[in-house]
C-alpha cells in the first residue's frame, strides 16, 4: 500500500473555488511566472477535465498542484509513479489479517490513493506517469472515462463530484519509461511546462535560498544570475543529453554559502564556486552516450565560461591567472575545443 505520509489532503471546499480571486492570489505569491499555465490548469479542472502536465524536472509542476490544493481547499492525493505501482497499490486491497478473521467485508478494505481521491472528490496527482505499468494505466483510463471503478469483492465505486486526475511526466527521459498511449491523451488536456525565462529562474533561486533553513542568512556566496546562467548552459551543451533543472542552481547557492564559511574564504573565491558547481550539477546532467569527456570536465568548462571568462586584454600565458587572491590555486582554463 502507499504509505500514509505520502498522501496530502487539504480541507475540501469545491472546484468552484478554483476560479476565485483567493486561488489566483495564492498563485501570484507562491509561483514565479507561469500565469498562462496556471489559468489553463484552473480552467481545465474547474471544467471537470483531467490534465496532463508535461515538462522536464524542476519546472514547477508539483508546486502548481500543491498551491491549488491549499488555496482552493481541494483535497490532493499524491502518488509517485514507478514500476512498483501495481493496480492493487493504486486502488487498494482488503486487509489480509481481517479477511482471515472476518472474510471479505467492505469495512476491511484499505483504500489506495485512487479510491481516496474518488471518494473525496479530490485530485489524484500522479507523478512520472510514463514509468507506471500498462495494466495500472488501464485502470486509470477506465476511471477517466466512466468516473467509476468496479473493484473485485468490493463492488462499484463512483467518483464524487470534483474528482480529477492530474498526471505529470518528463517526456525527455527515456530511461525506465514507456510510451503513453493515445487513449490517455484522448482523455486529458495537455499543458506543456517548459523551462522558465532566466529572470524567472533567478527569482525562483533567490526565493528558495532565502526560505531554506540551511542558509546562513547573510549574503549568498554565489550570484543568482551567474548560477542560473551556468545551469541554463547545461541544457544547450552538445555533449549533454539532459541538462540541469533550476534545482541545480539552488543547490549551488546553498552549498557555496556553507563552503565559503567552512573554508573561511570570501564568497567569490573561485575554488568555492567551482566545487559547489561540481557537487550540485555533475549528478544532475546526463552526458551523451559515447562522449569522450566526463560530467566533471564539462561542468568545469562551463564554469570557466560563466565565472572565469578570459579577458580580451590578457595574454593566455599571463602569470597573474595562475593563482587567486586567496592563495588557493585558481582552476586553470580549459583549452578551447
Rosetta silent file (secondary structure, phi, psi, omega in degrees, C-alpha in Angstrom):
SEQUENCE: XXXXXXXXXXXXXXXXXXXXXXXXXXXXXXXXXXXXXXXXXXXXXXXXXXXXXXXXXXXXXXXXXXXXXXXXXXXXXXXXXXXXXXXXXXXXXXXXXXXXXXXXXXXXXXXXXXXXXXXXXXXXXXXXXXXXXXXXXXXXXXXXXXXXXXXXXXXXXXXXXXXXXXXXXXXXXXXXXXXXXXXXXXXXXXXXXXXXXXXXXXXXXXXXXXXXXXXXXXXXXXXXXXXXXXXXXXXXXXXXXXXXXXXXXXXXXXXXXXXXXXXXXXXXXXXXXXXXXXXXXXXXXXXXXXXXXXXXXXXXXXXXXXXXXXXXXXXXXXXXXXXXXXXXXXXXXXXXX
SCORE:     score description
SCORE:     0.000 S_00000001
   1 L     0.000  160.266  177.626    0.000    0.000    0.000 S_00000001
   2 L   -76.721  127.283  179.137    1.028    3.622   -0.387 S_00000001
   3 L   -56.835  144.140 -176.993    2.407    4.970    2.941 S_00000001
   4 H   -64.419  -27.251 -178.840    0.064    7.449    4.578 S_00000001
   5 H   -74.427   -3.622  175.945    2.783   10.113    4.824 S_00000001
   6 H   -95.421    3.163 -176.700    2.835   10.292    1.026 S_00000001
   7 L  -114.999  117.104  179.609   -0.800   11.405    0.933 S_00000001
   8 L  -109.479  123.348 -178.106   -1.582   15.079    1.500 S_00000001
   9 L  -124.269  122.456  177.525   -5.224   16.007    1.900 S_00000001
  10 L   -96.126  158.463  177.245   -6.425   19.601    2.291 S_00000001
  11 L   -58.600  131.713 -175.384   -9.873   20.567    3.621 S_00000001
  12 L   -81.110  132.328  175.482  -12.323   20.206    0.789 S_00000001
  13 L  -117.150  -50.884  178.527  -14.196   23.283   -0.458 S_00000001
  14 L   140.473  160.491 -175.923  -15.025   22.526   -4.072 S_00000001
  15 H   -69.623  -21.456 -179.904  -13.969   23.114   -7.642 S_00000001
  16 H   -62.183  -28.562 -178.752  -15.864   26.399   -7.827 S_00000001
  17 H   -71.836  -14.863 -177.903  -13.206   27.948   -5.577 S_00000001
  18 H   -62.080  -33.716 -176.113  -10.525   27.238   -8.183 S_00000001
  19 H   -94.718    8.739 -178.683  -11.545   30.238  -10.265 S_00000001
  20 L   -82.148  163.199 -179.299  -11.863   32.609   -7.313 S_00000001
  21 H   -63.592  -28.008  178.951   -9.562   35.551   -6.581 S_00000001
  22 H   -62.784  -42.986 -179.950   -8.163   33.804   -3.498 S_00000001
  23 H   -65.289  -46.578 -179.813   -6.728   31.000   -5.611 S_00000001
  24 H   -63.466  -37.580  177.858   -5.216   33.340   -8.188 S_00000001
  25 H   -65.434  -36.662  178.096   -3.731   35.480   -5.436 S_00000001
  26 H   -65.652  -37.992  177.701   -2.129   32.432   -3.839 S_00000001
  27 H   -64.906  -39.306  179.987   -0.505   31.519   -7.152 S_00000001
  28 H   -61.289  -32.872 -179.225    0.900   35.028   -7.513 S_00000001
  29 H   -82.582  -34.385 -171.443    2.610   34.644   -4.139 S_00000001
  30 H   -98.430  -23.685 -173.336    3.834   31.059   -4.477 S_00000001
  31 L  -118.184  132.444  177.110    4.608   30.640   -8.178 S_00000001
  32 L   -88.987  122.525 -178.958    7.039   32.710  -10.246 S_00000001
  33 L    66.680 -144.408  176.214    5.616   33.401  -13.703 S_00000001
  34 L    60.073   27.632 -176.488    3.535   30.558  -15.162 S_00000001
  35 H   -64.219  -45.396 -178.378    0.467   32.783  -15.477 S_00000001
  36 H   -63.400  -47.865 -179.268   -0.790   31.164  -18.687 S_00000001
  37 H   -61.445  -38.954  179.378   -0.217   27.614  -17.445 S_00000001
  38 H   -63.121  -47.245 -178.167   -1.890   28.467  -14.141 S_00000001
  39 H   -64.660  -40.844  179.652   -5.002   29.897  -15.753 S_00000001
  40 H   -66.856  -40.813  178.291   -5.356   26.972  -18.168 S_00000001
  41 H   -60.930  -47.845  179.877   -4.891   24.459  -15.350 S_00000001
  42 H   -61.751  -42.037 -179.510   -7.527   26.122  -13.194 S_00000001
  43 H   -65.417  -42.293 -178.839   -9.967   26.369  -16.085 S_00000001
  44 H   -64.274  -44.071 -179.076   -9.493   22.722  -17.091 S_00000001
  45 H   -70.326  -38.493  177.099  -10.002   21.407  -13.565 S_00000001
  46 H   -64.471  -27.343  177.521  -12.981   23.688  -12.938 S_00000001
  47 L   -83.830    0.685  178.360  -14.488   22.289  -16.146 S_00000001
  48 L    80.820   20.810 -179.365  -14.105   18.765  -14.783 S_00000001
  49 L   -93.996  154.497  170.549  -11.347   17.736  -17.165 S_00000001
  50 L   -86.751  153.000 -170.562   -8.335   15.529  -16.452 S_00000001
  51 E  -130.822  141.265  172.269   -4.945   17.135  -17.052 S_00000001
  52 E  -114.741  120.909  175.573   -1.531   16.026  -18.284 S_00000001
  53 E  -101.740  118.739 -177.863    1.434   18.207  -17.265 S_00000001
  54 E  -116.079  131.809  176.871    4.457   17.598  -19.475 S_00000001
  55 L   168.617  164.901  179.867    7.889   19.024  -18.888 S_00000001
  56 L   -69.077  168.074  179.054   11.384   18.414  -17.518 S_00000001
  57 L   -62.544  153.249  174.976   12.066   18.243  -13.773 S_00000001
  58 L    76.367   22.050 -179.782   12.127   21.438  -11.775 S_00000001
  59 L  -105.864   10.855  171.244    9.574   23.342  -13.838 S_00000001
  60 L    91.341   17.008 -178.089    7.008   23.791  -11.063 S_00000001
  61 H   -64.459  -48.967  179.985    4.501   21.029  -11.791 S_00000001
  62 H   -66.426  -37.231 -179.328    4.182   19.905   -8.177 S_00000001
  63 H   -61.719  -40.569  178.412    4.197   23.496   -6.924 S_00000001
  64 H   -58.768  -46.808 -175.817    1.200   24.345   -9.095 S_00000001
  65 H   -69.756  -41.846 -178.786   -0.865   21.473   -7.716 S_00000001
  66 H   -66.602  -38.247  177.048    0.080   21.976   -4.078 S_00000001
  67 H   -64.060  -41.993  178.174   -0.673   25.695   -4.313 S_00000001
  68 H   -60.716  -46.607 -177.617   -4.046   24.932   -5.873 S_00000001
  69 H   -61.716  -41.287 -178.583   -4.954   22.426   -3.168 S_00000001
  70 H   -69.963  -44.612 -174.503   -4.061   24.829   -0.376 S_00000001
  71 H   -73.135  -41.474 -175.994   -5.706   27.912   -1.877 S_00000001
  72 H   -92.839   -5.455 -179.688   -8.917   26.319   -3.145 S_00000001
  73 L    67.814   34.051  179.452   -9.312   23.822   -0.324 S_00000001
  74 L   -98.828  132.852  179.505   -9.351   20.889   -2.728 S_00000001
  75 L   -65.432  137.978 -177.847   -8.158   17.525   -1.430 S_00000001
  76 E  -127.128  119.827  178.215   -4.927   16.402   -3.092 S_00000001
  77 E  -109.266  118.239 -174.633   -3.767   12.796   -3.083 S_00000001
  78 E  -102.576  136.502  175.005   -0.163   12.413   -4.209 S_00000001
  79 E  -144.326  136.769  179.974    1.399    9.235   -5.585 S_00000001
  80 E   -89.273  124.162  179.047    4.799    8.672   -7.172 S_00000001
  81 L   -76.697  136.642  178.010    4.668    6.685  -10.403 S_00000001
  82 L  -161.563  174.422  178.829    7.055    3.768  -10.727 S_00000001
  83 L   -66.512  -18.451 -179.344    7.239    0.195  -11.980 S_00000001
  84 L   -87.314   -2.487 -179.830    6.107   -0.933   -8.491 S_00000001
  85 L   -82.648   85.056  179.451    2.792    0.941   -8.732 S_00000001
  86 L   -79.977  165.023  175.415    0.556   -2.048   -9.402 S_00000001
  87 H   -55.665  -36.961  179.800   -3.227   -1.815   -9.771 S_00000001
  88 H   -64.799  -40.005  179.365   -3.557   -3.196   -6.254 S_00000001
  89 H   -71.100  -33.136 -179.552   -1.362   -0.497   -4.732 S_00000001
  90 H   -75.508  -44.028 -175.781   -3.176    2.226   -6.665 S_00000001
  91 H   -82.896  -45.496 -175.371   -6.727    1.030   -5.996 S_00000001
  92 E   122.599  178.112 -178.381   -6.328   -0.621   -2.604 S_00000001
  93 E  -160.172  165.865  176.279   -6.973   -4.080   -1.179 S_00000001
  94 E   -74.553  146.652  176.519   -8.605   -5.933    1.688 S_00000001
  95 L   -68.999  115.629 -175.321   -6.679   -6.225    4.948 S_00000001
  96 H   -58.076  -41.885 -176.806   -5.366   -9.834    4.870 S_00000001
  97 H   -65.652  -38.550  179.929   -5.476  -10.329    8.631 S_00000001
  98 H   -75.107  -31.480  176.335   -9.075   -9.120    8.911 S_00000001
  99 H   -62.069  -41.366  179.475  -10.093  -11.160    5.862 S_00000001
 100 H   -63.221  -34.207 -176.656   -8.859  -14.315    7.623 S_00000001
 101 H   -88.869  -33.253 -170.524  -10.853  -13.448   10.710 S_00000001
 102 H  -125.026   -9.851 -177.546  -13.953  -11.849    9.220 S_00000001
 103 L    86.790 -177.064 -178.092  -13.995  -12.573    5.498 S_00000001
 104 L   -80.441   98.093  178.032  -14.278  -10.075    2.621 S_00000001
 105 L  -119.976  151.372 -177.397  -16.268   -7.202    4.089 S_00000001
 106 H   -57.761  -38.539 -177.833  -16.391   -3.603    2.867 S_00000001
 107 H   -71.352  -10.376  177.277  -15.039   -2.247    6.146 S_00000001
 108 H   -90.492   -0.682 -177.733  -11.951   -4.470    5.734 S_00000001
 109 E   -86.540  131.736  177.930  -10.954   -2.732    2.507 S_00000001
 110 E  -101.513  110.666 -177.707   -7.993   -0.338    2.664 S_00000001
 111 E   -64.063  135.426  169.417   -8.408    2.391    0.076 S_00000001
 112 L   -85.209 -179.705 -176.951   -5.451    3.154   -2.141 S_00000001
 113 H   -60.649  -34.029  179.974   -4.755    6.666   -3.397 S_00000001
 114 H   -64.069  -48.760 -179.224   -7.104    6.317   -6.375 S_00000001
 115 H   -68.402  -32.638  176.292  -10.121    5.398   -4.247 S_00000001
 116 H   -61.105  -45.314  179.530   -9.240    8.057   -1.678 S_00000001
 117 H   -67.184  -39.681 -179.374   -9.343   10.731   -4.373 S_00000001
 118 H   -64.817  -45.669 -176.789  -12.512    9.313   -5.932 S_00000001
 119 H   -68.444  -33.694 -176.944  -14.436    9.108   -2.669 S_00000001
 120 H   -87.807   -8.188 -175.925  -13.383   12.601   -1.549 S_00000001
 121 L    66.540   33.955 -177.428  -13.972   14.232   -4.923 S_00000001
 122 L  -106.970 -164.497 -178.851  -10.388   15.476   -4.894 S_00000001
 123 E  -102.140  133.446  171.002   -7.390   15.486   -7.185 S_00000001
 124 E   -99.309  112.375  179.985   -5.192   12.474   -7.762 S_00000001
 125 E  -100.732  110.847 -176.512   -1.727   13.784   -8.616 S_00000001
 126 E  -111.259  109.817  178.135    0.317   11.052  -10.283 S_00000001
 127 E   -84.748  154.222  176.008    3.942   11.896  -10.979 S_00000001
 128 L    55.606   53.033 -178.261    6.076   10.106  -13.582 S_00000001
 129 H   -58.603  -35.655 -177.294    3.110    8.626  -15.429 S_00000001
 130 H   -75.531    5.124  172.046    5.355    7.153  -18.123 S_00000001
 131 H  -104.266    0.237 -176.024    7.025    4.946  -15.500 S_00000001
 132 L   -86.670  138.340  178.174    3.746    3.302  -14.479 S_00000001
 133 L   -57.927  151.773 -176.247    2.981   -0.251  -15.720 S_00000001
 134 H   -61.453  -38.712 -178.362    0.480   -0.551  -18.553 S_00000001
 135 H   -66.211  -29.062  176.734   -2.038   -2.550  -16.507 S_00000001
 136 H   -73.919  -40.157  177.309   -2.128    0.236  -13.926 S_00000001
 137 H   -63.082  -34.749  178.314   -2.643    2.875  -16.592 S_00000001
 138 H   -61.743  -34.620  175.915   -5.561    0.828  -17.945 S_00000001
 139 H   -63.529  -41.837  179.688   -7.267    1.206  -14.565 S_00000001
 140 H   -64.634  -38.437  179.560   -6.866    4.967  -14.831 S_00000001
 141 H   -60.832  -41.763  178.625   -8.330    5.002  -18.342 S_00000001
 142 H   -61.268  -44.370 -178.722  -11.460    3.290  -17.065 S_00000001
 143 H   -67.375  -40.625  179.644  -11.867    5.803  -14.261 S_00000001
 144 H   -64.250  -33.708 -177.706  -11.265    8.777  -16.562 S_00000001
 145 H   -79.156  -43.360 -170.425  -13.872    7.520  -18.996 S_00000001
 146 H  -107.749  -12.282 -175.141  -16.609    6.374  -16.634 S_00000001
 147 L    57.934   29.049  177.272  -15.863    8.211  -13.351 S_00000001
 148 E  -156.645  163.385 -177.856  -16.365    4.890  -11.646 S_00000001
 149 E  -149.163  132.220  174.971  -14.485    1.664  -10.979 S_00000001
 150 E   -92.310  119.825 -178.739  -15.576   -1.883  -10.233 S_00000001
 151 E  -108.103  124.405  179.755  -13.361   -3.372   -7.539 S_00000001
 152 L   -54.767  137.331  179.146  -13.461   -7.145   -7.038 S_00000001
 153 L    62.691    8.510  175.233  -15.104   -8.201   -3.745 S_00000001
 154 L  -121.971  -42.122  178.942  -15.898   -4.549   -3.015 S_00000001
 155 E   111.100 -160.999 -175.667  -18.250   -3.521   -5.788 S_00000001
 156 E   -87.601  128.488  177.126  -18.768   -0.349   -7.779 S_00000001
 157 E  -115.611  120.059  179.406  -17.096    2.839   -6.553 S_00000001
 158 E  -100.001  140.664  179.570  -18.299    6.089   -8.144 S_00000001
 159 L   -72.928  134.395  175.587  -16.190    9.235   -8.105 S_00000001
 160 L   -71.418  155.839  178.889  -17.604   12.111   -6.107 S_00000001
 161 L   -56.113  137.357 -179.356  -18.069   15.439   -7.929 S_00000001
 162 L   102.282  -14.756 -179.661  -14.792   17.272   -8.350 S_00000001
 163 L   -64.093  137.396  175.148  -12.587   14.199   -8.813 S_00000001
 164 E  -155.148  149.897  174.205   -9.896   14.601  -11.472 S_00000001
 165 E   -97.755  129.462  170.895   -6.611   13.008  -12.401 S_00000001
 166 E  -118.611  111.073 -179.262   -3.600   15.267  -12.869 S_00000001
 167 E  -105.350  146.565  178.610   -0.702   13.308  -14.317 S_00000001
 168 E  -131.359  147.597  176.496    2.829   14.631  -14.785 S_00000001
 169 E  -161.255  158.321  174.913    5.767   13.287  -16.705 S_00000001
 170 L  -102.159  104.317 -176.060    9.091   14.196  -18.260 S_00000001
 171 L   -71.669   -8.380 -176.716    8.809   13.254  -21.954 S_00000001
 172 L   -93.266   -8.474 -179.953   12.568   13.715  -22.471 S_00000001
 173 L   -95.199  114.878 -175.972   13.664   10.936  -20.110 S_00000001
 174 L  -100.385   -1.316 -176.617   13.799    7.635  -21.978 S_00000001
 175 L   -88.688  119.682  178.171   15.349    5.511  -19.206 S_00000001
 176 L    70.936   21.090 -178.655   12.857    3.214  -17.489 S_00000001
 177 L  -117.859  165.714  178.012    9.881    4.836  -19.188 S_00000001
 178 L  -129.086  157.569  178.853    7.176    3.677  -21.574 S_00000001
 179 L   -72.830  134.286  178.868    5.264    5.396  -24.329 S_00000001
 180 L   -83.712  131.641 -175.250    1.913    6.829  -23.236 S_00000001
 181 L   -72.408  161.208  177.466   -0.940    5.587  -25.381 S_00000001
 182 H   -64.876  -24.644  179.578   -3.281    7.776  -27.382 S_00000001
 183 H   -63.364  -34.109  178.038   -6.118    6.606  -25.116 S_00000001
 184 H   -71.525  -48.354 -179.077   -4.604    8.567  -22.227 S_00000001
 185 H   -62.646  -31.774 -178.730   -4.039   11.726  -24.260 S_00000001
 186 L   -69.194  -16.598 -177.940   -7.579   11.485  -25.640 S_00000001
 187 L  -109.955   10.714 -178.598   -8.927   11.747  -22.099 S_00000001
 188 L  -133.818  157.421  168.007   -6.742   14.590  -20.844 S_00000001
 189 E   -96.700  127.009 -174.133   -5.997   18.242  -21.516 S_00000001
 190 E   -96.406  130.625  176.421   -2.264   18.618  -22.087 S_00000001
 191 E  -123.411  120.137 -179.911   -0.291   21.521  -20.609 S_00000001
 192 E   -85.583  131.588  179.892    3.362   21.858  -21.540 S_00000001
 193 L  -118.210   91.100 -179.535    5.644   23.080  -18.729 S_00000001
 194 L   -90.116  175.680  177.296    8.956   24.145  -20.250 S_00000001
 195 L   -61.575  146.450 -179.960   11.865   25.845  -18.516 S_00000001
 196 L   -80.056  173.821  177.558   11.139   29.388  -17.406 S_00000001
 197 L   -69.442  163.159  179.427   12.973   32.511  -18.545 S_00000001
 198 H   -58.924  -45.735  177.925   16.314   33.411  -16.954 S_00000001
 199 H   -60.650  -38.608  178.677   14.836   36.270  -14.853 S_00000001
 200 H   -66.414  -41.716  179.278   12.081   33.981  -13.574 S_00000001
 201 H   -65.831  -36.581  176.247   14.562   31.247  -12.690 S_00000001
 202 H   -61.388  -40.731  179.005   16.740   33.775  -10.863 S_00000001
 203 H   -67.080  -37.733  176.628   13.723   34.786   -8.811 S_00000001
 204 H   -60.947  -45.396 -179.472   12.941   31.134   -8.065 S_00000001
 205 H   -62.698  -46.624 -178.142   16.502   30.586   -6.849 S_00000001
 206 H   -62.216  -40.630  178.034   16.527   33.704   -4.679 S_00000001
 207 H   -63.349  -45.360 -176.760   13.206   32.749   -3.078 S_00000001
 208 H   -65.186  -41.577 -179.181   14.356   29.201   -2.401 S_00000001
 209 H   -65.722  -42.469 -179.598   17.682   30.247   -0.910 S_00000001
 210 H   -65.090  -32.937 -174.791   16.062   32.811    1.393 S_00000001
 211 H   -91.910   -1.503 -177.987   13.475   30.310    2.631 S_00000001
 212 L   -86.095  126.276 -179.529   15.890   27.408    3.228 S_00000001
 213 L   -58.721  -28.120 -177.521   16.761   26.842    6.905 S_00000001
 214 L   -71.801  -11.853 -178.989   20.309   25.791    5.890 S_00000001
 215 L   -67.829  144.342 -178.074   21.021   29.282    4.570 S_00000001
 216 L   -73.091  -14.905  178.948   23.406   31.342    6.695 S_00000001
 217 L    91.328  -15.021  178.720   21.069   34.314    6.476 S_00000001
 218 L   -95.141 -159.805  178.536   23.688   36.667    5.067 S_00000001
 219 L   -67.295  131.834 -179.509   24.684   37.475    1.518 S_00000001
 220 L   -64.131  152.086 -177.424   24.834   34.266   -0.574 S_00000001
 221 L   -69.310  -28.504 -178.625   28.261   33.083   -1.687 S_00000001
 222 L  -116.741  154.328  176.129   27.231   32.985   -5.338 S_00000001
 223 L   -83.197  130.616 -175.702   25.357   35.411   -7.531 S_00000001
 224 H   -61.152  -36.923 -176.756   21.972   34.019   -8.573 S_00000001
 225 H   -64.633  -40.509 -179.548   22.258   35.329  -12.125 S_00000001
 226 H   -76.715  -32.774  175.739   25.531   33.502  -12.781 S_00000001
 227 H   -63.122  -43.362  178.254   24.341   30.325  -11.034 S_00000001
 228 H   -66.816  -39.724  179.200   21.273   30.292  -13.261 S_00000001
 229 H   -61.220  -38.975  178.461   23.399   31.063  -16.331 S_00000001
 230 H   -66.422  -43.359  178.954   25.591   28.035  -15.595 S_00000001
 231 H   -63.310  -43.212 -178.830   22.568   25.778  -15.132 S_00000001
 232 H   -67.123  -29.602  178.345   20.953   27.022  -18.333 S_00000001
 233 H   -66.645  -26.595  178.959   24.215   26.430  -20.224 S_00000001
 234 H   -69.992  -20.248 -176.540   23.980   22.713  -19.400 S_00000001
 235 L   -81.745  -15.063 -177.543   20.714   22.500  -21.357 S_00000001
 236 L  -116.057    1.297 -176.837   22.292   23.595  -24.642 S_00000001
 237 L   -72.619  133.913 -175.674   25.699   21.938  -24.460 S_00000001
 238 L   -65.678  -20.860 -178.882   26.241   19.498  -27.364 S_00000001
 239 L   -93.948    0.479 -178.670   27.802   16.865  -25.104 S_00000001
 240 E  -111.721  125.618  179.824   24.927   16.877  -22.596 S_00000001
 241 E   -80.624  -42.956  178.136   21.777   14.877  -23.300 S_00000001
 242 E  -131.087  122.209 -179.583   19.763   16.172  -20.337 S_00000001
 243 L   -85.976 -178.458 -177.186   20.689   19.397  -18.567 S_00000001
 244 L   -84.010  151.506  171.873   20.089   20.500  -15.009 S_00000001
 245 L   -84.325  177.700  179.773   16.877   21.923  -13.626 S_00000001
 246 H   -65.599  -17.671  176.657   16.756   25.121  -11.608 S_00000001
 247 H   -61.797  -28.314  177.310   17.227   22.975   -8.504 S_00000001
 248 H   -63.414  -40.362  178.265   20.879   22.733   -9.524 S_00000001
 249 H   -67.538  -37.300  178.153   21.287   26.494   -9.173 S_00000001
 250 H   -63.121  -46.030  179.353   19.573   26.426   -5.785 S_00000001
 251 H   -65.433  -37.520  176.260   21.943   23.731   -4.527 S_00000001
 252 H   -56.682  -47.122 -178.245   24.945   25.604   -5.929 S_00000001
 253 H   -62.503  -46.153 -176.545   23.978   28.690   -3.945 S_00000001
 254 H   -69.620  -42.956  179.725   23.385   26.815   -0.692 S_00000001
 255 H   -66.082  -42.638  179.602   26.488   24.620   -0.901 S_00000001
 256 H   -63.701  -36.962  179.043   28.717   27.567   -1.819 S_00000001
 257 H   -59.027  -49.180 -179.218   27.309   29.575    1.088 S_00000001
 258 H   -73.311  -35.500 -178.383   28.289   26.927    3.621 S_00000001
 259 H   -66.101  -38.939  177.851   31.532   26.014    1.869 S_00000001
 260 H   -63.584  -40.841  177.927   32.777   29.604    1.990 S_00000001
 261 H   -66.413  -41.563 -178.735   32.050   29.751    5.719 S_00000001
 262 H   -63.598  -39.761 -178.200   33.710   26.386    6.325 S_00000001
 263 H   -89.352   -2.614 -177.717   36.887   27.402    4.495 S_00000001
 264 L    54.225   45.733 -179.565   36.866   30.948    5.867 S_00000001
 265 L  -115.704  159.574  177.167   37.165   32.277    2.332 S_00000001
 266 L   -65.546  153.167 -176.579   35.480   35.225    0.634 S_00000001
 267 L   -58.052  -29.832 -177.023   32.164   34.436   -1.064 S_00000001
 268 L   -94.085   16.804  177.756   33.588   34.984   -4.559 S_00000001
 269 L   -59.946  130.159 -176.556   36.520   32.591   -4.113 S_00000001
 270 H   -64.299  -34.407  178.856   36.859   30.624   -7.378 S_00000001
 271 H   -64.945  -36.227  178.936   37.567   27.336   -5.622 S_00000001
 272 H   -64.560  -50.499 -176.321   34.358   27.625   -3.614 S_00000001
 273 H   -67.059  -36.682  179.629   32.138   28.312   -6.595 S_00000001
 274 H   -68.219  -44.968  179.670   33.743   25.595   -8.738 S_00000001
 275 H   -63.455  -39.436  178.031   33.494   22.925   -6.042 S_00000001
 276 H   -66.146  -37.615  179.089   29.877   23.885   -5.350 S_00000001
 277 H   -65.324  -43.598 -179.770   29.087   23.734   -9.064 S_00000001
 278 H   -63.767  -42.009 -179.172   30.612   20.271   -9.432 S_00000001
 279 H   -66.256  -38.872 -173.862   28.727   18.963   -6.399 S_00000001
 280 H   -81.966  -27.457 -168.282   25.387   20.418   -7.491 S_00000001
 281 H  -112.284  -28.617 -173.630   25.452   19.689  -11.223 S_00000001
 282 L   -64.241  -29.087  177.992   27.513   16.614  -12.138 S_00000001
 283 L   -84.625  -13.674 -177.530   24.857   14.250  -10.805 S_00000001
 284 L   -91.606  -27.763 -177.700   22.011   16.120  -12.448 S_00000001
 285 L   -87.473  158.347  174.915   23.217   16.185  -16.031 S_00000001
 286 E  -122.057  115.860 -177.717   23.264   13.219  -18.414 S_00000001
 287 E   -76.775  145.944  178.059   26.211   13.111  -20.789 S_00000001
 288 L   -57.968  139.193  177.779   25.665   11.954  -24.356 S_00000001
 289 L   -63.362  137.396 -179.268   26.413    8.274  -24.852 S_00000001
 290 L    83.936    3.645  179.706   29.804    7.712  -26.407 S_00000001
 291 L   -68.729  153.342 -177.263   31.091   11.093  -25.276 S_00000001
 292 L   -89.233  -17.354 -175.521   34.787   11.493  -24.634 S_00000001
 293 L  -113.971  153.803  179.656   34.525   13.741  -21.579 S_00000001
 294 L   -84.127  169.088  177.165   33.118   13.207  -18.102 S_00000001
 295 H   -61.145  -38.121  179.498   30.443   15.276  -16.410 S_00000001
 296 H   -62.277  -41.560 -179.823   33.126   16.870  -14.227 S_00000001
 297 H   -66.163  -40.274 -178.217   35.114   18.027  -17.251 S_00000001
 298 H   -69.441  -43.094  179.026   32.071   19.515  -18.957 S_00000001
 299 H   -64.593  -37.648  177.033   30.871   21.348  -15.846 S_00000001
 300 H   -62.759  -41.018  176.426   34.381   22.707  -15.298 S_00000001
 301 H   -60.015  -46.603 -178.750   34.398   24.028  -18.865 S_00000001
 302 H   -67.469  -34.592  177.436   31.051   25.722  -18.360 S_00000001
 303 H   -60.802  -44.967  178.608   32.161   27.139  -15.015 S_00000001
 304 H   -61.795  -35.936 -179.239   35.114   28.843  -16.702 S_00000001
 305 H   -65.230  -38.206 -175.721   32.779   30.210  -19.357 S_00000001
 306 H   -90.430  -45.345 -172.247   30.466   31.795  -16.775 S_00000001
 307 H   -97.820  -19.908 -174.293   32.694   32.613  -13.802 S_00000001
 308 L  -138.120   53.223 -178.568   36.148   33.000  -15.318 S_00000001
 309 L   -66.609  140.104 -179.955   35.811   34.300  -18.893 S_00000001
 310 L   -66.385  133.286  177.864   39.178   35.213  -20.461 S_00000001
 311 L   -75.230  140.571 -176.473   39.758   38.963  -20.621 S_00000001
 312 L   -65.606  -27.064 -176.875   40.357   40.280  -24.116 S_00000001
 313 L   -88.185   -7.013 -178.915   43.363   42.327  -22.975 S_00000001
 314 L   -92.819  147.154  173.442   45.104   39.430  -21.227 S_00000001
 315 L   -83.453  150.068 -179.250   47.528   37.064  -22.839 S_00000001
 316 L   -59.337  -27.563 -177.479   46.750   33.346  -22.414 S_00000001
 317 L   -98.545   21.000 -179.635   50.060   32.858  -20.582 S_00000001
 318 L   -59.858  117.181 -177.173   49.514   35.766  -18.176 S_00000001
 319 H   -64.422  -18.933  178.590   51.084   34.582  -14.877 S_00000001
 320 H   -66.494  -15.064  179.449   48.516   36.598  -12.968 S_00000001
 321 H   -86.420   -3.411 -171.296   45.915   33.957  -13.878 S_00000001
 322 L   -73.732  -31.133 -176.514   47.849   31.213  -12.130 S_00000001
 323 E  -143.429  154.314  179.521   46.506   31.787   -8.628 S_00000001
 324 L   -85.731  175.599 -176.999   43.632   33.577   -6.936 S_00000001
 325 L   -67.138  -21.049 -178.002   43.851   36.364   -4.400 S_00000001
 326 L   -83.603   -9.466 -176.303   43.398   33.887   -1.554 S_00000001
 327 L    95.213  -15.913  177.127   46.495   31.905   -2.428 S_00000001
 328 L   -72.461  140.645  179.693   44.443   28.863   -3.421 S_00000001
 329 E   -58.105  125.443  178.695   45.320   27.534   -6.840 S_00000001
 330 L   -80.601  135.257  179.924   42.861   29.016   -9.295 S_00000001
 331 L   -57.163  127.967 -178.668   41.347   26.423  -11.690 S_00000001
 332 L   -73.947  134.508  178.520   43.218   26.684  -14.977 S_00000001
 333 L   -59.616  139.573  177.646   41.013   27.476  -18.006 S_00000001
 334 L   -73.245  151.089  177.273   40.475   24.513  -20.288 S_00000001
 335 L   -66.377  136.842 -179.587   41.845   24.655  -23.788 S_00000001
 336 L   -63.600  142.648  179.846   39.173   25.707  -26.256 S_00000001
 337 L   -86.200    0.000    0.000   37.690   22.885  -28.280 S_00000001
